Amino acid sequence: MQRPLNIIDLAITDEVSHDAVEVARRLDKAADLVEDFAADAALNALDGLLSLAAAPARAGLQGTRQLAAEMSQQTEILHSEIERFLAVSAGQRPN
């Protein structure tokens, strides 16, 4: 199961923007969260593909479509979260 991704709490706000150590810590942590999320999504996809390989042809085709839709959704979540993080870090209000 994919775990949620929320890097917004690590945004670089005015309060911390002058603290280079804190900025570096937050950026490192945000990068770790994104990397873990992406790795989990990829492993889940591979697990799904292995399961589909053992399925009958029709079920495999339907499962492949579903897996592609799930991966697209995971990519959208990742992209959206990074955009929110960048917006807050730039001093903009997130959507």
Buried (B, 14 or more C-beta within 10 A) or exposed (E): EEEEBEBBEBBBEEEBEEEEEEBEEBBEEBEEBBEEBBEBBEEBBEEBEEEBEEEEEEEBEEBBEEBEEBBEEBEEBBEEBBEBBBBBBEEEEEE
